[in-house]
Amino acid sequence: MTDLRALFVVAGVSYLTLVLQGCGGGGGGPTPAPVPTPSPTPAPPPTPAPTPQREPAPPRPMRSFVPIRAVSYKAVPCTEAEADTPDGKCFGRVPGPDLVQVGYSPQWGPKGRDDLGTISRTNATSVRVYDCLGKESHHDHSAFLDRAQEVGLHVMPGFATANICNGFDCYHSWFNAASTGFELGFKQNNDWHAAISMLVLMNAPNNLNFEGSPLPPDKPTTAQGQASARVRAALSALDGLLAAEKAAGIKSAVNITIAWGAESLNSIDGNVTNAIGYYGFQDMIAGVKDPSIAGYALQGVTLEELQTAFRTRWTHSVNGASSWTFLREKIDEVYDQHFSGAPWFLSEFAGDLSEQTHNDLVDNMVDMEREAQQGGSFIGFSYSQYQDDYTIPNYAKGMFGLGTDMVGNGTTGYVCSEDVREHTPTCQSWSLHCVTPNVEPNQRAAAVAQAFGGDVYGPGICPKQKDITV
């Protein structure tokens, strides 16, 4: 990936000099009786200088994608009070999950809360986004990509995993999602938008949380049946993506991954057992070698095209909900025994929420960064996540919470989410609150910035918290 360079503009500081002037006079005639000289009027105290305001950082150059130092951008516009309903939803409804659509620009854009700028100022190099291919098909998505590129962030856009996969065949849904995405700004000339460095094809497909028409597919009850279902879904999604690229004339080398859940499972071919997350790595190796192992027949590309894309573009990944110490022992230390030469990263890293302190989080992330710079198989991580999601009970693991003060005019734009069967949109605007860095229990925003070598500030941070020492 070619690095972009940007010039930094340095503003000078001007000083105001106060000049004091004196005056005098005289007259003729008799000299009057002397009058006592009045005491001089004390000079007023100097007007204090205004408190300097931190200016937004200038655009950053686009740095190397690897090592990956990312933030997972989840930012549901629903406060804890608004989500405090029996169903845990925001006024009985859930905001659209596709944050890349232009209606959310007051959250992530420079004229609003500037979340992308805030992420960049932590010194992150990438941002992972969810459900932005396959959940909304009518509004522009290029503005998000342009803004990310402007502030030096690579983008890892994700497909909506809970899509139509009858019989766990996801080909048509992924073909349509990618094709629609090209029309909404993901395509630039004959390639993906320049900000995009990796596509997240699926998120935790091991959960088998797919939709169907008219009903979701029945989940198999045996471990082998579940393995076959998840691999069929993964292969068909990859087939659909590659076919959509070919139909659109995309000549791409953009990386592709599936973010597997960190469950302990056996791979479809039994080559790895009780494998935390990396069962999925072996699933893909076995499935790409012979799709019939999962009962799948290719529909859009040839076996050679599938295998070439996997060999040249694939990166393994897993969502880790534990400390790096644990994940390194369970995955990293055994990885090269099975997958030597293929890169992998943590598609989500939140640490051990129940035990880790601020310093633990910093140490974990610094250790991961150090290992990712060694040129081995491990290439980085994405910190999960940007903001607390109050619609999920006891899910306080964001770098930021939502405050009470409003930003800008106090609302997002008109944002939509579609029913995956009928593609009927549900649209509305949502309240736009400032973000407040989470202090308890682990000071996550400060920990991320310290580990990344950046800072925590921006126009969207709540008053009296504009500057956070890290």
C-alpha positions as CSV (number, residue, x, y, z in Angstrom):
1,M,0.0,0.0,0.0
2,T,1.5,3.3,-1.1
3,D,2.0,5.8,1.7
4,L,0.4,9.2,1.2
5,R,2.3,12.3,2.4
6,A,0.8,15.6,3.7
7,L,2.3,18.9,4.6
8,F,1.8,20.2,8.1
9,V,1.0,23.9,8.4
10,V,2.5,25.5,11.5
11,A,0.7,28.6,12.7
12,G,2.8,31.4,14.4
13,V,1.8,33.2,17.5
14,S,1.6,37.1,17.4
15,Y,2.1,39.3,20.4
16,L,0.4,42.5,21.3
17,T,2.6,45.4,22.8
18,L,1.0,48.0,25.0
19,V,2.4,51.6,24.5
20,L,1.9,54.0,27.4
21,Q,1.7,57.7,26.6
22,G,2.1,60.7,29.0
23,C,0.8,64.4,28.7
24,G,1.6,67.8,30.2
25,G,0.7,71.6,30.0
26,G,1.0,75.1,31.6
27,G,-0.4,78.7,31.7
28,G,0.2,82.4,32.7
29,G,-1.2,84.7,35.5
30,P,-0.8,84.6,39.2
31,T,0.4,81.4,40.7
32,P,-2.5,79.8,42.5
33,A,-2.1,78.4,45.9
34,P,-0.6,75.0,45.7
35,V,-3.0,72.1,45.7
36,P,-1.9,68.8,47.1
37,T,-1.0,66.3,44.5
38,P,-3.6,63.6,44.4
39,S,-2.5,60.0,44.9
40,P,-2.1,58.3,41.6
41,T,-5.0,56.0,40.6
42,P,-3.8,52.4,40.7
43,A,-3.4,50.9,37.3
44,P,-6.1,48.2,36.6
45,P,-4.9,44.7,36.7
46,P,-4.0,43.3,33.3
47,T,-6.7,41.5,31.4
48,P,-5.9,37.8,31.7
49,A,-5.0,36.2,28.4
50,P,-7.7,33.9,27.0
51,T,-7.4,30.2,27.7
52,P,-5.8,28.8,24.6
53,Q,-8.0,26.4,22.7
54,R,-6.6,23.3,21.1
55,E,-6.9,23.4,17.4
56,P,-7.9,20.3,15.4
57,A,-4.8,18.4,14.2
58,P,-3.9,18.9,10.6
59,P,-4.5,16.0,8.2
60,R,-2.2,13.1,8.8
61,P,-0.4,11.3,5.9
62,M,-1.7,7.9,5.1
63,R,0.8,5.5,6.7
64,S,1.5,1.9,6.0
65,F,-1.5,-0.4,6.7
66,V,0.7,-2.9,8.4
67,P,1.2,-3.1,11.3
68,I,-2.5,-2.6,11.9
69,R,-3.3,-0.2,14.7
70,A,-7.0,0.3,14.4
71,V,-10.1,1.3,16.3
72,S,-13.4,-0.6,15.8
73,Y,-15.9,2.2,15.1
74,K,-19.2,1.3,16.9
75,A,-21.1,4.4,18.0
76,V,-24.8,3.9,18.5
77,P,-26.4,7.3,18.9
78,C,-28.5,6.3,22.0
79,T,-27.6,7.4,25.5
80,E,-28.0,5.2,28.6
81,A,-31.1,7.0,29.6
82,E,-32.6,6.7,26.2
83,A,-31.9,3.0,26.1
84,D,-33.4,2.4,29.6
85,T,-36.5,0.7,28.3
86,P,-37.8,-2.8,28.8
87,D,-36.6,-3.9,25.4
88,G,-33.3,-2.0,25.7
89,K,-33.9,-0.1,22.5
90,C,-33.7,3.6,21.9
91,F,-37.3,4.8,22.2
92,G,-38.4,1.4,21.1
93,R,-36.2,1.4,17.9
94,V,-32.6,0.6,17.1
95,P,-30.5,3.1,15.1
96,G,-29.3,1.9,11.8
97,P,-26.0,0.0,12.2
98,D,-24.5,1.3,9.0
99,L,-22.5,4.3,10.3
100,V,-20.8,4.9,7.0
101,Q,-23.9,6.3,5.3
102,V,-23.8,10.0,4.8
103,G,-26.7,10.7,7.3
104,Y,-24.2,9.9,10.1
105,S,-21.7,12.5,9.0
106,P,-22.6,14.8,11.9
107,Q,-21.0,12.0,14.1
108,W,-17.9,11.3,12.2
109,G,-17.4,14.4,10.0
110,P,-15.4,17.6,10.6
111,K,-18.5,19.8,10.8
112,G,-19.9,17.8,13.7
113,R,-18.4,15.6,16.4
114,D,-15.5,14.5,14.2
115,D,-15.2,11.0,15.5
116,L,-12.8,10.1,12.6
117,G,-10.6,13.0,13.5
118,T,-10.6,11.9,17.2
119,I,-9.6,8.4,16.2
120,S,-6.8,9.8,14.0
121,R,-5.5,11.9,16.9
122,T,-5.0,8.9,19.0
123,N,-2.4,7.9,16.3
124,A,-4.5,5.0,15.1
125,T,-3.7,4.1,11.5
126,S,-7.0,2.3,10.6
127,V,-10.7,2.1,11.4
128,R,-12.9,-0.9,11.3
129,V,-16.6,-0.3,10.4
130,Y,-19.5,-2.7,10.5
131,D,-22.6,-3.5,8.5
132,C,-21.8,-0.9,5.8
133,L,-22.3,-3.3,2.9
134,G,-25.8,-4.9,2.8
135,K,-27.9,-2.9,5.2
136,E,-28.5,0.4,3.4
137,S,-28.7,0.8,-0.4
138,H,-29.8,4.4,-1.2
139,H,-27.4,6.9,0.3
140,D,-23.8,8.0,-0.3
141,H,-21.0,6.2,1.5
142,S,-18.0,7.9,-0.2
143,A,-17.9,10.9,2.2
144,F,-16.9,8.7,5.1
145,L,-14.1,7.1,3.0
146,D,-13.0,10.5,1.8
147,R,-12.8,11.9,5.4
148,A,-11.0,8.8,6.6
149,Q,-8.4,9.2,3.9
150,E,-8.1,12.9,4.7
151,V,-7.2,12.2,8.4
152,G,-4.9,9.3,7.4
153,L,-7.0,6.3,8.3
154,H,-7.2,3.1,6.3
155,V,-10.7,1.7,6.3
156,M,-11.8,-1.9,6.9
157,P,-15.5,-2.0,5.9
158,G,-17.6,-5.0,6.9
159,F,-20.5,-6.7,5.2
160,A,-23.7,-7.2,7.2
161,T,-23.5,-10.8,8.3
162,A,-27.1,-11.3,9.3
163,N,-28.2,-11.4,5.6
164,I,-30.2,-13.8,3.5
165,C,-28.4,-17.1,3.3
166,N,-30.9,-19.8,2.4
167,G,-29.4,-23.2,3.2
168,F,-26.3,-21.2,4.4
169,D,-25.7,-20.2,0.8
170,C,-24.8,-16.4,0.9
171,Y,-23.7,-16.0,-2.7
172,H,-26.5,-13.7,-4.0
173,S,-26.7,-11.5,-0.9
174,W,-22.9,-10.8,-1.0
175,F,-22.9,-10.3,-4.7
176,N,-25.8,-7.8,-4.4
177,A,-24.2,-6.0,-1.4
178,A,-20.9,-5.5,-3.1
179,S,-22.5,-4.4,-6.4
180,T,-24.7,-1.9,-4.6
181,G,-21.7,-0.7,-2.6
182,F,-19.9,0.1,-5.8
183,E,-22.7,2.4,-6.8
184,L,-22.7,4.2,-3.3
185,G,-19.1,5.2,-3.3
186,F,-17.0,2.1,-2.5
187,K,-15.7,2.0,-6.1
188,Q,-13.2,4.5,-7.3
189,N,-12.2,4.2,-11.0
190,N,-11.6,0.4,-11.5
191,D,-10.8,-0.4,-7.9
192,W,-12.1,-0.1,-4.3
193,H,-11.9,3.4,-2.9
194,A,-8.3,4.3,-2.1
195,A,-9.0,4.4,1.7
196,I,-10.0,0.8,1.8
197,S,-7.3,-1.7,2.6
198,M,-9.2,-4.7,3.9
199,L,-12.7,-6.1,3.5
200,V,-14.3,-7.9,6.5
201,L,-16.4,-10.5,4.7
202,M,-18.2,-11.7,7.7
203,N,-18.2,-11.1,11.5
204,A,-18.4,-14.3,13.6
205,P,-20.2,-16.5,11.1
206,N,-19.6,-19.4,13.5
207,N,-22.7,-18.1,15.3
208,L,-24.8,-19.0,12.2
209,N,-26.9,-15.9,12.7
210,F,-28.1,-15.6,9.1
211,E,-31.5,-14.7,7.8
212,G,-33.5,-16.6,5.2
213,S,-36.5,-16.2,2.9
214,P,-39.0,-16.6,4.4
215,L,-37.4,-18.0,7.5
216,P,-33.8,-18.3,8.7
217,P,-32.1,-21.6,7.9
218,D,-32.3,-24.3,10.6
219,K,-29.1,-24.5,12.6
220,P,-27.6,-27.9,12.6
221,T,-27.4,-29.7,15.9
222,T,-24.1,-31.5,15.5
223,A,-20.6,-30.0,15.6
224,Q,-19.8,-31.3,12.1
225,G,-23.1,-30.0,10.7
226,Q,-22.4,-26.6,12.2
227,A,-18.8,-26.6,10.7
228,S,-20.2,-27.4,7.3
229,A,-22.8,-24.6,7.6
230,R,-20.3,-21.9,8.6
231,V,-17.8,-22.9,5.9
232,R,-20.5,-23.0,3.2
233,A,-21.6,-19.6,4.2
234,A,-18.1,-18.3,4.2
235,L,-17.2,-19.8,0.8
236,S,-20.4,-18.6,-0.9
237,A,-19.9,-15.1,0.5
238,L,-16.3,-15.0,-0.9
239,D,-17.6,-16.4,-4.2
240,G,-20.2,-13.7,-4.4
241,L,-17.8,-10.9,-3.6
242,L,-15.3,-12.0,-6.2
243,A,-18.0,-12.4,-8.8
244,A,-19.3,-8.8,-8.1
245,E,-15.7,-7.5,-8.4
246,K,-15.4,-9.2,-11.8
247,A,-18.7,-8.0,-13.0
248,A,-17.8,-4.4,-12.0
249,G,-14.4,-4.5,-13.6
250,I,-12.6,-4.2,-10.3
251,K,-8.9,-5.1,-10.5
252,S,-8.2,-5.4,-6.8
253,A,-5.5,-6.4,-4.4
254,V,-7.5,-5.3,-1.3
255,N,-7.1,-7.7,1.6
256,I,-10.0,-9.9,2.7
257,T,-10.7,-11.4,6.1
258,I,-13.4,-13.1,8.1
259,A,-13.4,-12.2,11.8
260,W,-14.1,-15.4,13.6
261,G,-15.5,-15.7,17.1
262,A,-13.1,-16.8,19.8
263,E,-14.9,-20.0,20.7
264,S,-13.0,-23.3,21.1
265,L,-14.1,-25.5,18.1
266,N,-12.8,-28.1,15.8
267,S,-12.1,-27.3,12.1
268,I,-14.3,-28.8,9.4
269,D,-11.5,-31.3,8.4
270,G,-10.5,-32.1,12.0
271,N,-6.9,-30.9,11.4
272,V,-7.1,-28.5,14.4
273,T,-9.2,-29.3,17.5
274,N,-10.3,-27.3,20.5
275,A,-8.9,-24.3,18.6
276,I,-9.7,-20.8,20.0
277,G,-10.7,-18.8,16.9
278,Y,-8.2,-20.4,14.6
279,Y,-10.6,-23.3,13.8
280,G,-11.9,-20.8,11.2
281,F,-8.4,-20.3,9.7
282,Q,-8.2,-24.0,9.0
283,D,-11.9,-24.0,7.9
284,M,-11.0,-21.6,5.1
285,I,-7.9,-23.5,4.0
286,A,-9.8,-26.7,3.7
287,G,-12.8,-25.1,2.0
288,V,-10.9,-23.2,-0.5
289,K,-8.9,-26.3,-1.4
290,D,-12.1,-28.3,-2.0
291,P,-15.5,-26.4,-1.6
292,S,-17.4,-29.7,-1.7
293,I,-16.2,-30.5,1.8
294,A,-18.9,-28.0,2.9
295,G,-21.4,-29.1,0.3
296,Y,-20.8,-26.0,-1.8
297,A,-20.4,-25.6,-5.6
298,L,-18.9,-22.4,-6.9
299,Q,-21.3,-20.1,-8.8
300,G,-19.5,-17.0,-9.8
301,V,-15.7,-17.7,-10.1
302,T,-13.6,-20.7,-11.0
303,L,-11.7,-22.8,-8.4
304,E,-8.5,-21.3,-9.7
305,E,-9.8,-17.7,-9.3
306,L,-11.0,-18.6,-5.7
307,Q,-7.7,-20.1,-4.8
308,T,-5.6,-17.3,-6.3
309,A,-7.6,-14.6,-4.4
310,F,-7.2,-16.6,-1.2
311,R,-3.5,-17.0,-1.7
312,T,-2.8,-13.4,-2.6
313,R,-5.4,-11.4,-0.6
314,W,-6.4,-13.4,2.5
315,T,-5.6,-12.4,6.1
316,H,-6.8,-14.6,9.0
317,S,-8.5,-12.8,12.0
318,V,-10.3,-13.5,15.2
319,N,-12.3,-11.3,17.6
320,G,-10.5,-11.7,21.0
321,A,-12.3,-10.9,24.3
322,S,-9.3,-11.7,26.5
323,S,-6.0,-10.3,27.5
324,W,-3.1,-10.4,25.0
325,T,-1.2,-12.7,27.4
326,F,-4.0,-15.3,27.1
327,L,-4.4,-14.9,23.3
328,R,-0.7,-15.0,22.6
329,E,-0.5,-18.3,24.5
330,K,-3.5,-19.9,22.9
331,I,-3.1,-18.6,19.3
332,D,0.1,-16.8,18.6
333,E,2.4,-19.4,20.0
334,V,0.9,-22.3,18.0
335,Y,0.0,-20.3,14.9
336,D,3.1,-21.0,12.8
337,Q,2.8,-24.7,13.4
338,H,-0.4,-24.7,11.3
339,F,-0.4,-21.5,9.2
340,S,3.2,-20.4,8.7
341,G,3.5,-17.6,6.2
342,A,-0.1,-16.4,6.3
343,P,-0.7,-13.2,8.2
344,W,-3.3,-12.8,11.0
345,F,-4.5,-10.1,13.3
346,L,-7.0,-9.5,16.2
347,S,-10.1,-8.1,14.4
348,E,-11.4,-7.1,17.9
349,F,-9.3,-6.6,21.1
350,A,-11.0,-5.4,24.2
351,G,-8.8,-7.0,26.8
352,D,-10.1,-8.7,29.9
353,L,-12.8,-6.3,31.0
354,S,-13.2,-7.8,34.4
355,E,-9.6,-7.6,35.5
356,Q,-7.4,-5.3,33.4
357,T,-6.4,-1.9,34.7
358,H,-5.4,1.1,32.5
359,N,-1.8,0.1,32.8
360,D,-2.6,-3.5,31.8
361,L,-4.4,-2.3,28.7
362,V,-1.5,-0.1,27.7
363,D,1.0,-2.9,28.3
364,N,-1.1,-5.3,26.3
365,M,-1.4,-3.0,23.3
366,V,2.3,-1.9,23.4
367,D,3.3,-5.6,23.4
368,M,1.0,-6.3,20.4
369,E,2.4,-3.4,18.5
370,R,5.9,-4.5,19.2
371,E,5.3,-8.0,18.0
372,A,3.4,-6.7,14.9
373,Q,6.5,-4.7,13.9
374,Q,8.8,-7.8,14.0
375,G,7.7,-8.9,10.5
376,G,6.2,-12.2,11.6
377,S,2.7,-13.7,11.0
378,F,1.0,-11.4,13.6
379,I,0.3,-8.0,12.0
380,G,-1.8,-6.0,14.6
381,F,-5.1,-5.4,16.2
382,S,-8.3,-3.3,16.2
383,Y,-9.2,-2.0,19.6
384,S,-12.9,-2.7,20.3
385,Q,-14.6,-0.3,20.6
386,Y,-15.0,3.4,20.1
387,Q,-18.2,4.0,22.2
388,D,-20.3,2.2,24.7
389,D,-23.4,0.5,23.3
390,Y,-26.1,1.2,25.8
391,T,-28.7,-0.9,23.9
392,I,-26.7,-4.0,25.1
393,P,-26.9,-4.4,28.9
394,N,-23.6,-4.3,30.8
395,Y,-21.7,-3.6,27.6
396,A,-19.5,-0.7,28.8
397,K,-16.3,-1.4,26.9
398,G,-16.0,1.7,24.7
399,M,-13.3,4.3,24.7
400,F,-16.0,6.8,25.2
401,G,-19.5,7.1,26.7
402,L,-22.1,9.6,25.7
403,G,-22.6,12.8,27.6
404,T,-25.6,15.0,28.0
405,D,-24.5,18.0,26.0
406,M,-25.5,18.2,22.3
407,V,-23.1,18.7,19.4
408,G,-23.9,21.0,16.5
409,N,-27.7,21.2,15.9
410,G,-28.1,18.2,18.2
411,T,-29.1,15.6,15.6
412,T,-27.7,13.3,13.1
413,G,-28.9,13.4,9.5
414,Y,-31.6,11.1,8.2
415,V,-30.2,7.6,8.5
416,C,-31.7,4.3,7.3
417,S,-31.7,0.6,7.8
418,E,-33.3,-1.9,5.6
419,D,-35.2,-5.1,6.1
420,V,-32.9,-7.7,4.4
421,R,-35.9,-9.6,2.9
422,E,-37.9,-6.8,1.3
423,H,-35.2,-4.0,1.5
424,T,-37.8,-1.7,3.0
425,P,-36.0,1.2,4.6
426,T,-36.7,2.5,8.1
427,C,-35.3,6.0,8.4
428,Q,-35.1,8.8,11.1
429,S,-32.6,11.2,12.7
430,W,-31.1,10.6,16.2
431,S,-29.8,12.8,18.9
432,L,-26.2,13.8,18.7
433,H,-24.4,13.9,22.0
434,C,-20.9,14.8,22.9
435,V,-18.6,11.9,23.9
436,T,-17.0,11.6,27.3
437,P,-13.8,9.6,27.8
438,N,-14.5,6.6,30.1
439,V,-12.5,6.9,33.3
440,E,-13.7,3.8,35.1
441,P,-12.7,1.2,35.4
442,N,-9.8,1.2,32.9
443,Q,-9.6,4.7,31.3
444,R,-9.8,3.1,27.9
445,A,-9.6,6.3,25.7
446,A,-6.4,7.4,27.6
447,A,-5.0,3.8,27.4
448,V,-5.5,3.6,23.7
449,A,-3.9,7.0,23.1
450,Q,-1.0,6.2,25.3
451,A,-0.4,2.9,23.7
452,F,-0.7,4.4,20.2
453,G,1.5,7.4,21.0
454,G,-1.3,9.9,20.4
455,D,-3.8,12.1,22.3
456,V,-7.4,12.3,23.3
457,Y,-9.0,15.5,22.2
458,G,-11.4,16.9,19.6
459,P,-14.5,19.1,19.1
460,G,-16.9,16.3,20.0
461,I,-15.5,15.7,23.5
462,C,-17.8,17.0,26.3
463,P,-17.1,20.4,27.9
464,K,-14.5,20.4,30.7
465,Q,-13.0,17.2,29.2
466,K,-11.4,18.7,26.1
467,D,-7.9,17.8,27.2
468,I,-7.2,14.4,28.7
469,T,-3.7,13.7,30.1
470,V,-2.5,10.3,29.0
